[in-house]
Amino acid sequence: MKKIDFLSLVSCSLVLLRVVVSFRHPNSRMLWRIRTSSSITTRASDFLLVAGREEQGSAVLSTHTSDVEEEGQAWKNGTTAKDEASSGILHNSASSSSTLLFGTLYPLLVPIESCSVEQMSPTALAYIGDVVFELFVRCRYVWPNRRMSSLQDRVVNIVRAETQANLLAEMVLDDVVLKLTKKEKHVIIRGRNAVGGKKSGSRGTVYQDATALETFLGYTYISNPGRCKDILSWIQRRLDEMDNTTEANIL
């Protein structure tokens, strides 16, 4: 795996955690503690003590500890079936990551099945769209490695309301690539009107447009992931143009 700055990984992980927390509101209290310890047994045990399920945690811990010991011995011997499998995964990282995302990870990052996206408020959709957009931007710029301050400046410049408003304006006018449907335009209008009157002047208009974009992203992310991918791909191409222009100006 390519080396990525630790703080950059933490930054993206926190945004991903926000996605999960945005959707999940468990009734039971859960205890997630990770103590600073050199013992893998202690750290694994603390992490698995969820909702008081010590017995299950102990069983999983026992299996996990055995696996670690076996893999450690296999590593000393130089070869194992797991090594071969891992090698195959590394050679097909793109496809396997995609399978993992949509096969196992994505179901955990969407609302519960009883959720009706059509009945969600525009602000709730924007609440999700905000996280989706920020995770997209952070993942875009997290590699290659750069100073954390530089990474943060780059991300903030993209996720700020002014940039989002400009992207929405261009997106609405694009009848060639995206071709927004009447339903999608209605969602955008709902998002824009949801924050009407909260801010005055040009700043208020910018804030409305930025919220409209987040609402649109939240709506498509939940209701139609394929369409959400189309939108993010369009934004990606636009950001490529913006980045190339910035680099040209620097040179």
C-alpha positions in Angstrom: 0.0 0.0 0.0 1.3 3.5 -0.8 2.3 5.5 2.2 -0.1 8.2 3.1 0.4 10.8 5.8 -1.1 9.5 9.1 -2.9 12.8 9.8 -4.4 12.7 6.3 -5.8 9.3 7.0 -7.2 10.4 10.3 -8.8 13.4 8.6 -10.6 11.2 6.0 -11.6 8.7 8.6 -13.3 11.3 10.7 -15.4 12.4 7.8 -16.3 8.8 7.1 -17.3 8.4 10.7 -19.6 11.5 10.3 -21.4 9.7 7.5 -22.0 6.7 9.7 -23.1 8.8 12.7 -25.4 10.8 10.4 -27.4 7.7 9.6 -27.1 5.5 12.7 -28.8 6.3 16.0 -28.5 3.2 18.1 -30.8 2.9 21.2 -28.3 0.9 23.3 -25.2 2.5 24.8 -22.0 1.2 23.2 -18.6 1.2 24.8 -15.7 1.7 22.4 -12.5 2.2 24.2 -9.0 1.7 22.9 -6.4 1.9 25.7 -2.8 2.7 25.0 -1.1 -0.6 25.4 1.5 -2.7 23.8 -0.7 -5.8 24.3 -2.8 -6.6 21.2 -5.0 -8.7 23.4 -5.9 -5.7 25.6 -6.6 -3.4 22.6 -8.7 -5.9 20.8 -10.7 -6.8 23.9 -11.5 -3.2 24.7 -12.7 -2.6 21.1 -14.9 -5.6 21.1 -16.7 -4.8 24.4 -19.7 -3.4 22.7 -23.0 -3.1 24.5 -21.8 -5.4 27.2 -21.3 -8.4 25.0 -18.3 -9.7 26.7 -18.8 -13.3 25.8 -19.0 -12.7 22.1 -16.1 -10.3 22.3 -14.0 -12.9 24.1 -14.9 -15.5 21.4 -14.0 -13.2 18.6 -10.9 -12.1 20.5 -9.7 -15.6 20.9 -10.1 -16.3 17.2 -8.4 -13.0 16.4 -5.5 -13.7 18.7 -5.0 -17.2 17.1 -5.1 -15.6 13.7 -2.4 -13.1 14.7 -0.2 -15.8 16.1 -0.6 -18.0 13.0 0.1 -15.2 10.7 3.1 -14.2 12.7 4.5 -17.7 12.5 3.7 -17.9 8.8 5.5 -14.6 8.2 8.6 -16.1 9.8 8.4 -19.1 7.5 8.2 -16.8 4.5 5.0 -17.9 2.8 1.3 -18.7 3.4 -1.9 -19.0 1.6 -2.9 -15.7 3.1 0.1 -14.0 1.7 -0.7 -15.3 -1.8 -4.3 -14.1 -1.4 -3.1 -10.7 -0.2 -0.8 -10.5 -3.2 -3.7 -11.1 -5.5 -5.7 -8.5 -3.8 -3.0 -5.9 -4.2 -2.8 -6.6 -7.9 -6.5 -6.0 -8.2 -6.9 -3.2 -5.6 -9.1 -1.1 -7.7 -11.8 -3.7 -8.4 -11.6 -5.2 -4.9 -12.0 -1.8 -3.3 -15.0 -1.1 -5.4 -16.6 -4.5 -4.5 -15.9 -3.9 -0.8 -17.4 -0.4 -1.0 -20.7 -1.4 -2.7 -20.9 -4.9 -1.4 -20.2 -4.5 2.3 -19.4 -0.9 3.2 -22.1 1.1 1.4 -25.1 -0.6 3.2 -23.6 0.7 6.5 -23.4 4.3 5.0 -27.0 4.8 4.1 -30.1 5.3 6.1 -32.2 2.4 7.4 -34.5 0.6 5.0 -37.6 2.3 6.3 -36.2 5.7 5.4 -38.1 7.5 2.6 -35.9 9.9 0.8 -38.9 11.7 -0.7 -40.1 12.5 2.9 -36.7 13.8 4.1 -36.4 17.5 4.6 -34.1 19.5 2.4 -31.9 20.4 5.4 -31.6 16.7 6.3 -30.6 15.9 2.7 -28.1 18.7 2.8 -26.8 17.4 6.1 -25.8 14.2 4.3 -24.7 15.8 1.1 -22.3 18.0 3.0 -20.4 15.0 4.4 -20.5 13.2 1.0 -19.0 16.2 -0.7 -16.3 16.8 1.9 -15.2 13.1 1.9 -15.0 13.2 -1.9 -12.8 16.3 -1.8 -10.6 15.0 1.0 -10.0 11.7 -0.8 -9.2 13.6 -4.0 -6.4 15.6 -2.4 -5.1 13.3 0.3 -2.6 11.8 -2.2 0.2 12.5 -3.0 1.4 13.4 0.5 1.7 17.1 1.3 1.9 19.2 4.4 -1.3 19.0 6.5 -1.7 22.7 6.4 -1.5 22.7 2.6 -4.0 19.8 2.4 -6.4 21.6 4.7 -6.2 24.8 2.7 -6.8 23.1 -0.5 -9.9 21.2 0.8 -11.4 24.2 2.5 -11.0 26.2 -0.7 -13.2 23.6 -2.5 -15.8 22.9 0.2 -16.5 26.6 0.9 -19.9 27.9 0.0 -18.6 30.1 -2.9 -17.0 27.2 -4.8 -20.1 25.0 -4.2 -22.3 27.8 -5.5 -20.2 28.2 -8.7 -20.3 24.5 -9.3 -24.1 24.4 -9.0 -24.5 27.3 -11.4 -22.4 25.5 -14.0 -24.1 22.2 -13.3 -27.6 23.6 -13.9 -26.5 25.1 -17.2 -24.9 21.9 -18.4 -27.6 20.3 -20.7 -25.0 18.1 -22.5 -23.4 15.9 -19.9 -25.6 15.8 -16.8 -29.0 16.8 -18.3 -30.7 17.4 -15.0 -34.3 16.0 -14.8 -37.3 18.0 -13.7 -37.3 16.0 -10.5 -33.6 16.8 -9.8 -34.2 20.5 -10.5 -37.1 20.4 -8.1 -34.8 18.9 -5.4 -32.3 21.7 -6.0 -35.0 24.4 -5.7 -36.2 22.8 -2.4 -32.7 22.9 -1.0 -32.2 26.5 -2.1 -35.5 27.6 -0.5 -34.9 25.7 2.7 -32.4 28.3 3.9 -34.1 31.4 2.4 -34.0 34.5 4.6 -31.4 33.1 7.0 -28.7 35.3 5.5 -29.1 38.5 3.6 -27.4 40.0 0.5 -25.1 38.2 -1.9 -23.7 36.1 0.9 -27.2 34.7 1.5 -27.6 33.8 -2.2 -24.3 32.0 -2.1 -25.2 30.1 1.0 -28.6 29.1 -0.6 -26.9 27.8 -3.7 -24.3 25.9 -1.7 -27.0 24.3 0.4 -28.9 23.4 -2.8 -25.9 21.5 -4.1 -25.5 19.6 -0.9 -29.2 18.8 -0.9 -28.9 17.4 -4.4 -25.9 15.3 -3.5 -27.6 14.0 -0.4 -30.7 13.1 -2.4 -28.9 11.2 -5.1 -26.5 9.5 -2.7 -29.4 7.9 -0.9 -31.8 7.3 -3.7 -29.6 6.7 -6.7 -25.8 6.0 -6.1 -25.2 5.7 -9.8 -26.5 9.2 -10.4 -24.5 10.5 -7.5 -21.4 9.0 -9.1 -22.3 10.9 -12.3 -22.5 14.1 -10.4 -19.3 13.6 -8.5 -17.5 12.6 -11.8 -18.7 15.8 -13.4 -17.4 17.8 -10.4 -14.1 15.9 -10.6 -13.6 17.0 -14.2 -14.4 20.6 -13.3 -12.0 20.5 -10.4 -9.3 19.1 -12.7 -9.8 22.1 -14.9 -9.6 24.4 -11.9 -6.4 22.7 -10.6 -4.8 22.9 -14.0 -5.6 26.6 -14.2 -4.1 27.2 -10.8 -0.9 25.4 -11.6 -0.6 27.2 -14.9 -0.9 30.6 -13.1 1.7 29.6 -10.6 4.1 28.6 -13.4 
